[in-house]
Amino acid sequence: MTPKTPEQFEMIRKERKDLLMAAALKLFASKGFATTSIMDIAREAGVSKGLLYNYFESKDELVKEIVLEGIQKITIDIDFDFSIKLDKQRFIQLIDKYFELIEQSKDYWKLYMAVLAQPTVGDLVKGELFMMLEPFFSAVSQYYADKNEKNPLAFAFLLGAILDGVGIDYIFAPEQYPLMEIKEIIIEKLI
């Protein structure tokens, strides 16, 4: 057997970590964060409890990494440069990308939102979550300020809440949800 290179070790480590996070996401969504134990996660992933602790110091650290990775996934999948000022056309592109993302990845987002909606989880990640979303709120707030909205930051948060709600409603009832019609209303009324 040939010795493994550092790159191979890193790849194996990432695969195991992804396996553990996927098992935890599934259990947190189905059983709840509070009632899922480290042993449950290890069993679901087919590894020992000790191995899990080699990757994550605690269940809190594990759920935090799951949530933050989800936000990074959104950022990467949307692939939008918030440092460039939003105009109407770029704003519409951003909305289009968001709707495309939730439509294409419903199963993942269903699990992810079920975990994020749990009160304990929200408390663990709210600071980091806001920091990661700040470029969105800043760009959208500036867009509304340029349109002379009275309270542009509140308007940006309103749009964020609407998009969150649309995402949640759609992933839990995609067959009944008029996703594209709602997207058009958002573009027509809020952009």
ABEGO torsion letter per residue (X at the ends): XBBBBAAAAAAAAAAAAAAAAAAAAAAAAAAEAAABBAAAAAAAAGBBAAAAAAABABAAAAAAAAAAAAAAAAAAAAGBBAABBBBAAAAAAAAAAAAAAAAAAAAAAAAAAAAAABAAAAAAAAAAAAAAAAAAAAAAAAAAAAAGBABAAAAAAAAAAAAAAAAAAAAABAAABBAAAAAAAAAAAAX
